Amino acid sequence: MAGVQSIAATLAGILTERRLSLRGLAAASGVNRQSISNLLAGRSWPDVATIALLETALAARLWPAGTPASR
C-alpha cells in the first residue's frame, strides 16, 4: 500500500509541477484518464505495465527507489 501511495504522490507532484492535465498524460501515455485518476485517488493499484507507460511518457521515475521491482 505504501508503494502505491508513493507512486500516486510522485505522479501528482509531477503533474502539478509540469501543469499537465490527466487528459494530457492519458494522451501521451496511452493510459486511460480514469485509470490515472483512480491511481491518484488511491482507488486502484496500477500494474507494472501501466507504471512503465506513465514513466515513459513523463520521462520520470514513479516506482519508489529501494523496492524490489526497482532493482
Predicted model as a PDB file, atoms N, CA, C, CB and O in Angstrom, pLDDT in the B-factor column:
MODEL        1                                                                  
ATOM      1  N   MET A   1       0.819  -1.201   0.000  1.00 61.00           N  
ATOM      2  CA  MET A   1       0.000   0.000   0.000  1.00 61.00           C  
ATOM      3  C   MET A   1       0.859   1.260   0.000  1.00 61.00           C  
ATOM      4  CB  MET A   1      -0.930   0.001   1.203  1.00 61.00           C  
ATOM      5  O   MET A   1       0.555   2.221  -0.707  1.00 61.00           O  
ATOM      6  N   ALA A   2       1.920   1.258   0.781  1.00 76.00           N  
ATOM      7  CA  ALA A   2       2.791   2.437   0.842  1.00 76.00           C  
ATOM      8  C   ALA A   2       3.434   2.709  -0.517  1.00 76.00           C  
ATOM      9  CB  ALA A   2       3.881   2.247   1.914  1.00 76.00           C  
ATOM     10  O   ALA A   2       3.646   3.864  -0.885  1.00 76.00           O  
ATOM     11  N   GLY A   3       3.743   1.645  -1.260  1.00 78.00           N  
ATOM     12  CA  GLY A   3       4.332   1.820  -2.585  1.00 78.00           C  
ATOM     13  C   GLY A   3       3.389   2.533  -3.531  1.00 78.00           C  
ATOM     14  O   GLY A   3       3.800   3.415  -4.285  1.00 78.00           O  
ATOM     15  N   VAL A   4       2.125   2.150  -3.490  1.00 86.00           N  
ATOM     16  CA  VAL A   4       1.123   2.784  -4.353  1.00 86.00           C  
ATOM     17  C   VAL A   4       0.924   4.240  -3.950  1.00 86.00           C  
ATOM     18  CB  VAL A   4      -0.219   2.022  -4.286  1.00 86.00           C  
ATOM     19  O   VAL A   4       0.783   5.111  -4.808  1.00 86.00           O  
ATOM     20  N   GLN A   5       0.911   4.502  -2.658  1.00 91.00           N  
ATOM     21  CA  GLN A   5       0.768   5.882  -2.186  1.00 91.00           C  
ATOM     22  C   GLN A   5       1.950   6.731  -2.640  1.00 91.00           C  
ATOM     23  CB  GLN A   5       0.648   5.920  -0.651  1.00 91.00           C  
ATOM     24  O   GLN A   5       1.788   7.895  -3.005  1.00 91.00           O  
ATOM     25  N   SER A   6       3.128   6.140  -2.613  1.00 92.00           N  
ATOM     26  CA  SER A   6       4.322   6.859  -3.057  1.00 92.00           C  
ATOM     27  C   SER A   6       4.255   7.160  -4.551  1.00 92.00           C  
ATOM     28  CB  SER A   6       5.586   6.047  -2.738  1.00 92.00           C  
ATOM     29  O   SER A   6       4.590   8.261  -4.988  1.00 92.00           O  
ATOM     30  N   ILE A   7       3.820   6.177  -5.326  1.00 94.00           N  
ATOM     31  CA  ILE A   7       3.677   6.374  -6.776  1.00 94.00           C  
ATOM     32  C   ILE A   7       2.665   7.480  -7.046  1.00 94.00           C  
ATOM     33  CB  ILE A   7       3.240   5.054  -7.477  1.00 94.00           C  
ATOM     34  O   ILE A   7       2.908   8.358  -7.874  1.00 94.00           O  
ATOM     35  N   ALA A   8       1.532   7.441  -6.353  1.00 95.00           N  
ATOM     36  CA  ALA A   8       0.488   8.449  -6.544  1.00 95.00           C  
ATOM     37  C   ALA A   8       0.986   9.842  -6.169  1.00 95.00           C  
ATOM     38  CB  ALA A   8      -0.749   8.096  -5.715  1.00 95.00           C  
ATOM     39  O   ALA A   8       0.712  10.814  -6.873  1.00 95.00           O  
ATOM     40  N   ALA A   9       1.717   9.936  -5.063  1.00 96.00           N  
ATOM     41  CA  ALA A   9       2.234  11.231  -4.621  1.00 96.00           C  
ATOM     42  C   ALA A   9       3.251  11.779  -5.615  1.00 96.00           C  
ATOM     43  CB  ALA A   9       2.870  11.109  -3.230  1.00 96.00           C  
ATOM     44  O   ALA A   9       3.237  12.968  -5.935  1.00 96.00           O  
ATOM     45  N   THR A  10       4.125  10.916  -6.099  1.00 96.00           N  
ATOM     46  CA  THR A  10       5.125  11.342  -7.080  1.00 96.00           C  
ATOM     47  C   THR A  10       4.442  11.801  -8.361  1.00 96.00           C  
ATOM     48  CB  THR A  10       6.118  10.199  -7.381  1.00 96.00           C  
ATOM     49  O   THR A  10       4.794  12.836  -8.925  1.00 96.00           O  
ATOM     50  N   LEU A  11       3.470  11.028  -8.813  1.00 97.00           N  
ATOM     51  CA  LEU A  11       2.739  11.376 -10.029  1.00 97.00           C  
ATOM     52  C   LEU A  11       2.007  12.705  -9.868  1.00 97.00           C  
ATOM     53  CB  LEU A  11       1.746  10.268 -10.388  1.00 97.00           C  
ATOM     54  O   LEU A  11       2.052  13.552 -10.760  1.00 97.00           O  
ATOM     55  N   ALA A  12       1.342  12.886  -8.747  1.00 97.00           N  
ATOM     56  CA  ALA A  12       0.625  14.143  -8.505  1.00 97.00           C  
ATOM     57  C   ALA A  12       1.585  15.328  -8.511  1.00 97.00           C  
ATOM     58  CB  ALA A  12      -0.130  14.083  -7.166  1.00 97.00           C  
ATOM     59  O   ALA A  12       1.266  16.385  -9.055  1.00 97.00           O  
ATOM     60  N   GLY A  13       2.752  15.154  -7.911  1.00 97.00           N  
ATOM     61  CA  GLY A  13       3.742  16.223  -7.895  1.00 97.00           C  
ATOM     62  C   GLY A  13       4.226  16.585  -9.285  1.00 97.00           C  
ATOM     63  O   GLY A  13       4.377  17.762  -9.613  1.00 97.00           O  
ATOM     64  N   ILE A  14       4.468  15.572 -10.099  1.00 98.00           N  
ATOM     65  CA  ILE A  14       4.921  15.822 -11.475  1.00 98.00           C  
ATOM     66  C   ILE A  14       3.833  16.531 -12.276  1.00 98.00           C  
ATOM     67  CB  ILE A  14       5.316  14.498 -12.169  1.00 98.00           C  
ATOM     68  O   ILE A  14       4.116  17.474 -13.014  1.00 98.00           O  
ATOM     69  N   LEU A  15       2.600  16.080 -12.131  1.00 98.00           N  
ATOM     70  CA  LEU A  15       1.502  16.719 -12.857  1.00 98.00           C  
ATOM     71  C   LEU A  15       1.378  18.190 -12.479  1.00 98.00           C  
ATOM     72  CB  LEU A  15       0.182  15.993 -12.578  1.00 98.00           C  
ATOM     73  O   LEU A  15       1.188  19.047 -13.342  1.00 98.00           O  
ATOM     74  N   THR A  16       1.487  18.474 -11.193  1.00 98.00           N  
ATOM     75  CA  THR A  16       1.391  19.862 -10.727  1.00 98.00           C  
ATOM     76  C   THR A  16       2.573  20.685 -11.229  1.00 98.00           C  
ATOM     77  CB  THR A  16       1.326  19.914  -9.189  1.00 98.00           C  
ATOM     78  O   THR A  16       2.403  21.781 -11.762  1.00 98.00           O  
ATOM     79  N   GLU A  17       3.760  20.143 -11.050  1.00 97.00           N  
ATOM     80  CA  GLU A  17       4.978  20.855 -11.455  1.00 97.00           C  
ATOM     81  C   GLU A  17       4.974  21.194 -12.938  1.00 97.00           C  
ATOM     82  CB  GLU A  17       6.206  20.022 -11.126  1.00 97.00           C  
ATOM     83  O   GLU A  17       5.369  22.290 -13.335  1.00 97.00           O  
ATOM     84  N   ARG A  18       4.528  20.255 -13.743  1.00 97.00           N  
ATOM     85  CA  ARG A  18       4.543  20.449 -15.199  1.00 97.00           C  
ATOM     86  C   ARG A  18       3.243  21.042 -15.729  1.00 97.00           C  
ATOM     87  CB  ARG A  18       4.811  19.131 -15.892  1.00 97.00           C  
ATOM     88  O   ARG A  18       3.109  21.297 -16.926  1.00 97.00           O  
ATOM     89  N   ARG A  19       2.292  21.260 -14.831  1.00 97.00           N  
ATOM     90  CA  ARG A  19       0.972  21.767 -15.233  1.00 97.00           C  
ATOM     91  C   ARG A  19       0.369  20.903 -16.333  1.00 97.00           C  
ATOM     92  CB  ARG A  19       1.075  23.226 -15.709  1.00 97.00           C  
ATOM     93  O   ARG A  19      -0.143  21.395 -17.338  1.00 97.00           O  
ATOM     94  N   LEU A  20       0.451  19.610 -16.105  1.00 97.00           N  
ATOM     95  CA  LEU A  20      -0.034  18.627 -17.061  1.00 97.00           C  
ATOM     96  C   LEU A  20      -1.373  18.082 -16.574  1.00 97.00           C  
ATOM     97  CB  LEU A  20       0.997  17.479 -17.255  1.00 97.00           C  
ATOM     98  O   LEU A  20      -1.518  17.718 -15.407  1.00 97.00           O  
ATOM     99  N   SER A  21      -2.330  18.031 -17.462  1.00 97.00           N  
ATOM    100  CA  SER A  21      -3.657  17.533 -17.104  1.00 97.00           C  
ATOM    101  C   SER A  21      -3.701  16.010 -17.201  1.00 97.00           C  
ATOM    102  CB  SER A  21      -4.733  18.158 -18.014  1.00 97.00           C  
ATOM    103  O   SER A  21      -2.838  15.386 -17.819  1.00 97.00           O  
ATOM    104  N   LEU A  22      -4.711  15.435 -16.585  1.00 97.00           N  
ATOM    105  CA  LEU A  22      -4.908  13.986 -16.707  1.00 97.00           C  
ATOM    106  C   LEU A  22      -5.150  13.616 -18.165  1.00 97.00           C  
ATOM    107  CB  LEU A  22      -6.094  13.513 -15.827  1.00 97.00           C  
ATOM    108  O   LEU A  22      -4.655  12.598 -18.648  1.00 97.00           O  
ATOM    109  N   ARG A  23      -5.902  14.437 -18.846  1.00 98.00           N  
ATOM    110  CA  ARG A  23      -6.179  14.194 -20.267  1.00 98.00           C  
ATOM    111  C   ARG A  23      -4.881  14.223 -21.089  1.00 98.00           C  
ATOM    112  CB  ARG A  23      -7.179  15.247 -20.809  1.00 98.00           C  
ATOM    113  O   ARG A  23      -4.674  13.395 -21.976  1.00 98.00           O  
ATOM    114  N   GLY A  24      -4.016  15.194 -20.775  1.00 98.00           N  
ATOM    115  CA  GLY A  24      -2.743  15.288 -21.483  1.00 98.00           C  
ATOM    116  C   GLY A  24      -1.851  14.094 -21.212  1.00 98.00           C  
ATOM    117  O   GLY A  24      -1.218  13.568 -22.128  1.00 98.00           O  
ATOM    118  N   LEU A  25      -1.794  13.661 -19.956  1.00 98.00           N  
ATOM    119  CA  LEU A  25      -0.985  12.484 -19.628  1.00 98.00           C  
ATOM    120  C   LEU A  25      -1.571  11.233 -20.260  1.00 98.00           C  
ATOM    121  CB  LEU A  25      -0.880  12.306 -18.109  1.00 98.00           C  
ATOM    122  O   LEU A  25      -0.832  10.371 -20.735  1.00 98.00           O  
ATOM    123  N   ALA A  26      -2.886  11.130 -20.269  1.00 98.00           N  
ATOM    124  CA  ALA A  26      -3.531   9.974 -20.893  1.00 98.00           C  
ATOM    125  C   ALA A  26      -3.178   9.900 -22.380  1.00 98.00           C  
ATOM    126  CB  ALA A  26      -5.063  10.045 -20.710  1.00 98.00           C  
ATOM    127  O   ALA A  26      -2.870   8.828 -22.901  1.00 98.00           O  
ATOM    128  N   ALA A  27      -3.225  11.037 -23.047  1.00 98.00           N  
ATOM    129  CA  ALA A  27      -2.898  11.072 -24.472  1.00 98.00           C  
ATOM    130  C   ALA A  27      -1.433  10.709 -24.715  1.00 98.00           C  
ATOM    131  CB  ALA A  27      -3.197  12.457 -25.051  1.00 98.00           C  
ATOM    132  O   ALA A  27      -1.113   9.988 -25.660  1.00 98.00           O  
ATOM    133  N   ALA A  28      -0.556  11.210 -23.863  1.00 98.00           N  
ATOM    134  CA  ALA A  28       0.879  10.958 -24.042  1.00 98.00           C  
ATOM    135  C   ALA A  28       1.278   9.521 -23.694  1.00 98.00           C  
ATOM    136  CB  ALA A  28       1.680  11.924 -23.189  1.00 98.00           C  
ATOM    137  O   ALA A  28       2.212   8.972 -24.279  1.00 98.00           O  
ATOM    138  N   SER A  29       0.570   8.922 -22.743  1.00 98.00           N  
ATOM    139  CA  SER A  29       0.980   7.616 -22.237  1.00 98.00           C  
ATOM    140  C   SER A  29       0.195   6.440 -22.807  1.00 98.00           C  
ATOM    141  CB  SER A  29       0.856   7.605 -20.763  1.00 98.00           C  
ATOM    142  O   SER A  29       0.679   5.308 -22.819  1.00 98.00           O  
ATOM    143  N   GLY A  30      -1.013   6.713 -23.278  1.00 98.00           N  
ATOM    144  CA  GLY A  30      -1.867   5.626 -23.723  1.00 98.00           C  
ATOM    145  C   GLY A  30      -2.619   4.955 -22.574  1.00 98.00           C  
ATOM    146  O   GLY A  30      -3.291   3.942 -22.768  1.00 98.00           O  
ATOM    147  N   VAL A  31      -2.499   5.533 -21.373  1.00 98.00           N  
ATOM    148  CA  VAL A  31      -3.219   5.023 -20.205  1.00 98.00           C  
ATOM    149  C   VAL A  31      -4.521   5.808 -20.078  1.00 98.00           C  
ATOM    150  CB  VAL A  31      -2.352   5.143 -18.895  1.00 98.00           C  
ATOM    151  O   VAL A  31      -4.526   7.036 -20.169  1.00 98.00           O  
ATOM    152  N   ASN A  32      -5.608   5.102 -19.871  1.00 97.00           N  
ATOM    153  CA  ASN A  32      -6.919   5.709 -19.741  1.00 97.00           C  
ATOM    154  C   ASN A  32      -6.925   6.778 -18.650  1.00 97.00           C  
ATOM    155  CB  ASN A  32      -7.966   4.642 -19.443  1.00 97.00           C  
ATOM    156  O   ASN A  32      -6.357   6.579 -17.577  1.00 97.00           O  
ATOM    157  N   ARG A  33      -7.570   7.910 -18.929  1.00 97.00           N  
ATOM    158  CA  ARG A  33      -7.622   9.017 -17.971  1.00 97.00           C  
ATOM    159  C   ARG A  33      -8.241   8.588 -16.648  1.00 97.00           C  
ATOM    160  CB  ARG A  33      -8.411  10.183 -18.555  1.00 97.00           C  
ATOM    161  O   ARG A  33      -7.772   8.994 -15.585  1.00 97.00           O  
ATOM    162  N   GLN A  34      -9.274   7.782 -16.702  1.00 97.00           N  
ATOM    163  CA  GLN A  34      -9.924   7.327 -15.468  1.00 97.00           C  
ATOM    164  C   GLN A  34      -8.987   6.427 -14.657  1.00 97.00           C  
ATOM    165  CB  GLN A  34     -11.233   6.575 -15.796  1.00 97.00           C  
ATOM    166  O   GLN A  34      -9.022   6.450 -13.427  1.00 97.00           O  
ATOM    167  N   SER A  35      -8.169   5.653 -15.322  1.00 97.00           N  
ATOM    168  CA  SER A  35      -7.191   4.814 -14.618  1.00 97.00           C  
ATOM    169  C   SER A  35      -6.174   5.676 -13.881  1.00 97.00           C  
ATOM    170  CB  SER A  35      -6.472   3.875 -15.605  1.00 97.00           C  
ATOM    171  O   SER A  35      -5.784   5.360 -12.757  1.00 97.00           O  
ATOM    172  N   ILE A  36      -5.749   6.752 -14.508  1.00 98.00           N  
ATOM    173  CA  ILE A  36      -4.811   7.671 -13.868  1.00 98.00           C  
ATOM    174  C   ILE A  36      -5.488   8.335 -12.673  1.00 98.00           C  
ATOM    175  CB  ILE A  36      -4.305   8.741 -14.878  1.00 98.00           C  
ATOM    176  O   ILE A  36      -4.890   8.457 -11.604  1.00 98.00           O  
ATOM    177  N   SER A  37      -6.718   8.756 -12.853  1.00 97.00           N  
ATOM    178  CA  SER A  37      -7.480   9.379 -11.774  1.00 97.00           C  
ATOM    179  C   SER A  37      -7.651   8.416 -10.597  1.00 97.00           C  
ATOM    180  CB  SER A  37      -8.852   9.838 -12.286  1.00 97.00           C  
ATOM    181  O   SER A  37      -7.488   8.808  -9.442  1.00 97.00           O  
ATOM    182  N   ASN A  38      -7.976   7.175 -10.890  1.00 96.00           N  
ATOM    183  CA  ASN A  38      -8.140   6.165  -9.838  1.00 96.00           C  
ATOM    184  C   ASN A  38      -6.840   5.926  -9.087  1.00 96.00           C  
ATOM    185  CB  ASN A  38      -8.641   4.853 -10.434  1.00 96.00           C  
ATOM    186  O   ASN A  38      -6.855   5.761  -7.868  1.00 96.00           O  
ATOM    187  N   LEU A  39      -5.725   5.904  -9.790  1.00 96.00           N  
ATOM    188  CA  LEU A  39      -4.418   5.744  -9.144  1.00 96.00           C  
ATOM    189  C   LEU A  39      -4.150   6.912  -8.204  1.00 96.00           C  
ATOM    190  CB  LEU A  39      -3.293   5.638 -10.201  1.00 96.00           C  
ATOM    191  O   LEU A  39      -3.745   6.709  -7.059  1.00 96.00           O  
ATOM    192  N   LEU A  40      -4.374   8.127  -8.680  1.00 97.00           N  
ATOM    193  CA  LEU A  40      -4.124   9.313  -7.863  1.00 97.00           C  
ATOM    194  C   LEU A  40      -5.005   9.345  -6.612  1.00 97.00           C  
ATOM    195  CB  LEU A  40      -4.355  10.572  -8.689  1.00 97.00           C  
ATOM    196  O   LEU A  40      -4.582   9.824  -5.560  1.00 97.00           O  
ATOM    197  N   ALA A  41      -6.224   8.836  -6.734  1.00 95.00           N  
ATOM    198  CA  ALA A  41      -7.167   8.842  -5.612  1.00 95.00           C  
ATOM    199  C   ALA A  41      -7.001   7.633  -4.700  1.00 95.00           C  
ATOM    200  CB  ALA A  41      -8.585   8.889  -6.132  1.00 95.00           C  
ATOM    201  O   ALA A  41      -7.659   7.537  -3.664  1.00 95.00           O  
ATOM    202  N   GLY A  42      -6.117   6.707  -5.088  1.00 91.00           N  
ATOM    203  CA  GLY A  42      -5.904   5.510  -4.277  1.00 91.00           C  
ATOM    204  C   GLY A  42      -7.004   4.474  -4.423  1.00 91.00           C  
ATOM    205  O   GLY A  42      -7.148   3.593  -3.575  1.00 91.00           O  
ATOM    206  N   ARG A  43      -7.776   4.573  -5.488  1.00 92.00           N  
ATOM    207  CA  ARG A  43      -8.867   3.620  -5.715  1.00 92.00           C  
ATOM    208  C   ARG A  43      -8.435   2.383  -6.482  1.00 92.00           C  
ATOM    209  CB  ARG A  43      -9.983   4.292  -6.455  1.00 92.00           C  
ATOM    210  O   ARG A  43      -9.197   1.420  -6.576  1.00 92.00           O  
ATOM    211  N   SER A  44      -7.221   2.390  -7.035  1.00 91.00           N  
ATOM    212  CA  SER A  44      -6.756   1.226  -7.788  1.00 91.00           C  
ATOM    213  C   SER A  44      -5.249   1.064  -7.632  1.00 91.00           C  
ATOM    214  CB  SER A  44      -7.130   1.355  -9.280  1.00 91.00           C  
ATOM    215  O   SER A  44      -4.527   2.010  -7.319  1.00 91.00           O  
ATOM    216  N   TRP A  45      -4.812  -0.136  -7.854  1.00 89.00           N  
ATOM    217  CA  TRP A  45      -3.387  -0.465  -7.831  1.00 89.00           C  
ATOM    218  C   TRP A  45      -2.942  -0.642  -9.274  1.00 89.00           C  
ATOM    219  CB  TRP A  45      -3.097  -1.760  -6.975  1.00 89.00           C  
ATOM    220  O   TRP A  45      -3.454  -1.521  -9.967  1.00 89.00           O  
ATOM    221  N   PRO A  46      -2.016   0.158  -9.736  1.00 91.00           N  
ATOM    222  CA  PRO A  46      -1.581   0.031 -11.133  1.00 91.00           C  
ATOM    223  C   PRO A  46      -0.721  -1.209 -11.325  1.00 91.00           C  
ATOM    224  CB  PRO A  46      -0.805   1.281 -11.573  1.00 91.00           C  
ATOM    225  O   PRO A  46       0.000  -1.626 -10.419  1.00 91.00           O  
ATOM    226  N   ASP A  47      -0.805  -1.785 -12.504  1.00 93.00           N  
ATOM    227  CA  ASP A  47       0.091  -2.897 -12.801  1.00 93.00           C  
ATOM    228  C   ASP A  47       1.419  -2.338 -13.307  1.00 93.00           C  
ATOM    229  CB  ASP A  47      -0.543  -3.865 -13.849  1.00 93.00           C  
ATOM    230  O   ASP A  47       1.540  -1.141 -13.570  1.00 93.00           O  
ATOM    231  N   VAL A  48       2.383  -3.190 -13.434  1.00 93.00           N  
ATOM    232  CA  VAL A  48       3.730  -2.762 -13.834  1.00 93.00           C  
ATOM    233  C   VAL A  48       3.721  -2.128 -15.222  1.00 93.00           C  
ATOM    234  CB  VAL A  48       4.699  -3.954 -13.811  1.00 93.00           C  
ATOM    235  O   VAL A  48       4.440  -1.161 -15.471  1.00 93.00           O  
ATOM    236  N   ALA A  49       2.911  -2.669 -16.120  1.00 96.00           N  
ATOM    237  CA  ALA A  49       2.847  -2.115 -17.481  1.00 96.00           C  
ATOM    238  C   ALA A  49       2.319  -0.681 -17.466  1.00 96.00           C  
ATOM    239  CB  ALA A  49       1.954  -2.994 -18.378  1.00 96.00           C  
ATOM    240  O   ALA A  49       2.813   0.170 -18.206  1.00 96.00           O  
ATOM    241  N   THR A  50       1.326  -0.413 -16.635  1.00 96.00           N  
ATOM    242  CA  THR A  50       0.770   0.940 -16.534  1.00 96.00           C  
ATOM    243  C   THR A  50       1.818   1.905 -15.997  1.00 96.00           C  
ATOM    244  CB  THR A  50      -0.478   0.952 -15.630  1.00 96.00           C  
ATOM    245  O   THR A  50       1.980   3.007 -16.521  1.00 96.00           O  
ATOM    246  N   ILE A  51       2.516   1.497 -14.968  1.00 96.00           N  
ATOM    247  CA  ILE A  51       3.572   2.353 -14.404  1.00 96.00           C  
ATOM    248  C   ILE A  51       4.640   2.613 -15.452  1.00 96.00           C  
ATOM    249  CB  ILE A  51       4.203   1.705 -13.144  1.00 96.00           C  
ATOM    250  O   ILE A  51       5.124   3.737 -15.581  1.00 96.00           O  
ATOM    251  N   ALA A  52       5.009   1.588 -16.196  1.00 97.00           N  
ATOM    252  CA  ALA A  52       6.031   1.756 -17.238  1.00 97.00           C  
ATOM    253  C   ALA A  52       5.572   2.750 -18.306  1.00 97.00           C  
ATOM    254  CB  ALA A  52       6.362   0.398 -17.889  1.00 97.00           C  
ATOM    255  O   ALA A  52       6.356   3.588 -18.751  1.00 97.00           O  
ATOM    256  N   LEU A  53       4.314   2.661 -18.717  1.00 98.00           N  
ATOM    257  CA  LEU A  53       3.790   3.607 -19.711  1.00 98.00           C  
ATOM    258  C   LEU A  53       3.821   5.038 -19.185  1.00 98.00           C  
ATOM    259  CB  LEU A  53       2.358   3.229 -20.105  1.00 98.00           C  
ATOM    260  O   LEU A  53       4.204   5.963 -19.901  1.00 98.00           O  
ATOM    261  N   LEU A  54       3.416   5.212 -17.931  1.00 98.00           N  
ATOM    262  CA  LEU A  54       3.417   6.553 -17.337  1.00 98.00           C  
ATOM    263  C   LEU A  54       4.852   7.075 -17.198  1.00 98.00           C  
ATOM    264  CB  LEU A  54       2.714   6.536 -15.952  1.00 98.00           C  
ATOM    265  O   LEU A  54       5.125   8.232 -17.516  1.00 98.00           O  
ATOM    266  N   GLU A  55       5.762   6.228 -16.726  1.00 97.00           N  
ATOM    267  CA  GLU A  55       7.160   6.655 -16.576  1.00 97.00           C  
ATOM    268  C   GLU A  55       7.762   7.051 -17.921  1.00 97.00           C  
ATOM    269  CB  GLU A  55       7.999   5.535 -15.936  1.00 97.00           C  
ATOM    270  O   GLU A  55       8.490   8.040 -18.013  1.00 97.00           O  
ATOM    271  N   THR A  56       7.460   6.290 -18.948  1.00 98.00           N  
ATOM    272  CA  THR A  56       7.990   6.596 -20.281  1.00 98.00           C  
ATOM    273  C   THR A  56       7.441   7.925 -20.785  1.00 98.00           C  
ATOM    274  CB  THR A  56       7.645   5.471 -21.274  1.00 98.00           C  
ATOM    275  O   THR A  56       8.191   8.756 -21.296  1.00 98.00           O  
ATOM    276  N   ALA A  57       6.148   8.125 -20.643  1.00 98.00           N  
ATOM    277  CA  ALA A  57       5.532   9.374 -21.113  1.00 98.00           C  
ATOM    278  C   ALA A  57       6.064  10.584 -20.364  1.00 98.00           C  
ATOM    279  CB  ALA A  57       4.016   9.306 -20.963  1.00 98.00           C  
ATOM    280  O   ALA A  57       6.225  11.658 -20.943  1.00 98.00           O  
ATOM    281  N   LEU A  58       6.339  10.409 -19.072  1.00 98.00           N  
ATOM    282  CA  LEU A  58       6.807  11.524 -18.247  1.00 98.00           C  
ATOM    283  C   LEU A  58       8.330  11.662 -18.237  1.00 98.00           C  
ATOM    284  CB  LEU A  58       6.309  11.353 -16.832  1.00 98.00           C  
ATOM    285  O   LEU A  58       8.864  12.682 -17.801  1.00 98.00           O  
ATOM    286  N   ALA A  59       9.020  10.634 -18.718  1.00 98.00           N  
ATOM    287  CA  ALA A  59      10.491  10.576 -18.619  1.00 98.00           C  
ATOM    288  C   ALA A  59      10.913  10.808 -17.171  1.00 98.00           C  
ATOM    289  CB  ALA A  59      11.160  11.633 -19.558  1.00 98.00           C  
ATOM    290  O   ALA A  59      11.842  11.564 -16.883  1.00 98.00           O  
ATOM    291  N   ALA A  60      10.202  10.134 -16.275  1.00 97.00           N  
ATOM    292  CA  ALA A  60      10.458  10.276 -14.842  1.00 97.00           C  
ATOM    293  C   ALA A  60      10.175   8.953 -14.147  1.00 97.00           C  
ATOM    294  CB  ALA A  60       9.595  11.412 -14.230  1.00 97.00           C  
ATOM    295  O   ALA A  60       9.352   8.159 -14.602  1.00 97.00           O  
ATOM    296  N   ARG A  61      10.860   8.733 -13.052  1.00 96.00           N  
ATOM    297  CA  ARG A  61      10.665   7.514 -12.272  1.00 96.00           C  
ATOM    298  C   ARG A  61       9.504   7.710 -11.302  1.00 96.00           C  
ATOM    299  CB  ARG A  61      11.960   7.133 -11.508  1.00 96.00           C  
ATOM    300  O   ARG A  61       9.456   8.693 -10.562  1.00 96.00           O  
ATOM    301  N   LEU A  62       8.574   6.763 -11.315  1.00 96.00           N  
ATOM    302  CA  LEU A  62       7.458   6.773 -10.375  1.00 96.00           C  
ATOM    303  C   LEU A  62       7.634   5.700  -9.309  1.00 96.00           C  
ATOM    304  CB  LEU A  62       6.134   6.570 -11.115  1.00 96.00           C  
ATOM    305  O   LEU A  62       7.223   5.878  -8.162  1.00 96.00           O  
ATOM    306  N   TRP A  63       8.248   4.583  -9.697  1.00 88.00           N  
ATOM    307  CA  TRP A  63       8.422   3.467  -8.776  1.00 88.00           C  
ATOM    308  C   TRP A  63       9.381   3.875  -7.660  1.00 88.00           C  
ATOM    309  CB  TRP A  63       8.947   2.210  -9.520  1.00 88.00           C  
ATOM    310  O   TRP A  63      10.465   4.387  -7.939  1.00 88.00           O  
ATOM    311  N   PRO A  64       9.000   3.659  -6.407  1.00 84.00           N  
ATOM    312  CA  PRO A  64       9.858   4.073  -5.294  1.00 84.00           C  
ATOM    313  C   PRO A  64      11.214   3.371  -5.297  1.00 84.00           C  
ATOM    314  CB  PRO A  64       9.157   3.808  -3.982  1.00 84.00           C  
ATOM    315  O   PRO A  64      11.286   2.157  -5.490  1.00 84.00           O  
ATOM    316  N   ALA A  65      12.256   4.110  -5.089  1.00 79.00           N  
ATOM    317  CA  ALA A  65      13.600   3.537  -5.026  1.00 79.00           C  
ATOM    318  C   ALA A  65      13.708   2.615  -3.832  1.00 79.00           C  
ATOM    319  CB  ALA A  65      14.669   4.641  -4.949  1.00 79.00           C  
ATOM    320  O   ALA A  65      13.114   2.871  -2.785  1.00 79.00           O  
ATOM    321  N   GLY A  66      14.453   1.555  -3.985  1.00 71.00           N  
ATOM    322  CA  GLY A  66      14.681   0.630  -2.881  1.00 71.00           C  
ATOM    323  C   GLY A  66      13.642  -0.462  -2.749  1.00 71.00           C  
ATOM    324  O   GLY A  66      13.754  -1.310  -1.863  1.00 71.00           O  
ATOM    325  N   THR A  67      12.624  -0.466  -3.616  1.00 63.00           N  
ATOM    326  CA  THR A  67      11.639  -1.545  -3.575  1.00 63.00           C  
ATOM    327  C   THR A  67      12.078  -2.636  -4.536  1.00 63.00           C  
ATOM    328  CB  THR A  67      10.209  -1.027  -3.934  1.00 63.00           C  
ATOM    329  O   THR A  67      12.804  -2.353  -5.489  1.00 63.00           O  
ATOM    330  N   PRO A  68      11.660  -3.872  -4.312  1.00 60.00           N  
ATOM    331  CA  PRO A  68      12.133  -4.992  -5.133  1.00 60.00           C  
ATOM    332  C   PRO A  68      11.988  -4.789  -6.637  1.00 60.00           C  
ATOM    333  CB  PRO A  68      11.400  -6.221  -4.746  1.00 60.00           C  
ATOM    334  O   PRO A  68      12.879  -5.189  -7.387  1.00 60.00           O  
ATOM    335  N   ALA A  69      10.904  -4.186  -7.104  1.00 55.00           N  
ATOM    336  CA  ALA A  69      10.715  -4.011  -8.535  1.00 55.00           C  
ATOM    337  C   ALA A  69      11.648  -2.979  -9.142  1.00 55.00           C  
ATOM    338  CB  ALA A  69       9.305  -3.626  -8.811  1.00 55.00           C  
ATOM    339  O   ALA A  69      11.762  -2.899 -10.365  1.00 55.00           O  
ATOM    340  N   SER A  70      12.324  -2.180  -8.308  1.00 45.00           N  
ATOM    341  CA  SER A  70      13.188  -1.134  -8.853  1.00 45.00           C  
ATOM    342  C   SER A  70      14.622  -1.605  -9.052  1.00 45.00           C  
ATOM    343  CB  SER A  70      13.176   0.071  -7.944  1.00 45.00           C  
ATOM    344  O   SER A  70      15.469  -0.832  -9.501  1.00 45.00           O  
ATOM    345  N   ARG A  71      14.901  -2.843  -8.729  1.00 42.00           N  
ATOM    346  CA  ARG A  71      16.266  -3.349  -8.881  1.00 42.00           C  
ATOM    347  C   ARG A  71      16.538  -3.899 -10.241  1.00 42.00           C  
ATOM    348  CB  ARG A  71      16.542  -4.395  -7.875  1.00 42.00           C  
ATOM    349  O   ARG A  71      17.647  -4.360 -10.510  1.00 42.00           O  
TER     350      ARG A  71                                                      
ENDMDL                                                                          
END                                                                             
